[in-house]
Amino acid sequence: MQVGYARCCGLDVHKRLLAACVLRRGPSGEAQQEIRRFGTMTRDLLGLVDWLHSQQVTHVAMESTGVYWKPIWNILEGQFALV
């Protein structure tokens, strides 16, 4: 797999849970990934933000149906490039 950004995250958003997959470029250019799950309450989303910052993520892409993405977008907006 080719990594387009040095550190990015994909989010799969659901009503009560979101899955976050951070992709980063390893020392020799290979793709490394780490997956974590978070709840959708504010304290859980703030934990997601802290984890993304600790991973030095710059870009976040979200996949969702319905309106469940909106509170997550609001918390991440201004801290990461969002798609």
N, C-alpha and C positions, 0 to 999 in steps of 0.2 A: 504494500500500500504506500502511496506517495503522500507525504504530508505537505499541504499547501501553506499552512501557517505553522510557525515554530511551536506555538502552544494555543490550542483551541479546545472548545468543549461543545458537544452536542447534547441537547436535552430532549428527552421524550417525556412530555407532560401529560399527566392524567389528573383526575379529580382529587385524589388523596395522596398521590405519590409522583415523584419524578425521578427518572434515571438520568444520571449525568456521566458522560464518557469523555474524559480528557485525553486528547492526543498530543503527544509531544515528540519532537525529534530527538532521538538518542545521540550519544557521543559520536557514533559512526554513521549517523544519518538515518538509521532505521526508525520506524514508527513504534512508539511505545504507547500503551493505553492503560488507563485506570478507570474503573467503573464504580460509582457509588450511587446509593439511593437516598433520597431525602423526602421528608414529608412536605406538605404544602402550606403549613402554618407559618406565620411570619418568623418565628424563632428558627424554624427549620430552613427557611429561605436565607436568613442571615448566616446560618451555618454553611449553606452552599456558597454564598458570597465569600466568606472567609476562606473556604477550601479553594475556590477558584483563584483568589488572590495568592494563596500560599503556593499554588501550582504555576503562578505567573501567567495565567490565561489572559489573552488579549481579545479573542473573538468567541462569541457564543451563538450557536444556531439552535433554534427551537422547532420541534415538531409537536403539533397539538391539534386537537379537534375542539370545537366549541369555544368557550370563553375562558378556559382554565389557564391559558397562557398570560392573561392580562396582569394579574398581581405579580407574577414572576418577572415579566417585562418591566413593570414599574420599579421593582427593587433592583434589577440589574442595569437599568437605563442610566447612562452617564458614567458607569464604571467599566463597561466593556462595549466593544463594537457588537451590536446585536443584529441577527438575521432571523 
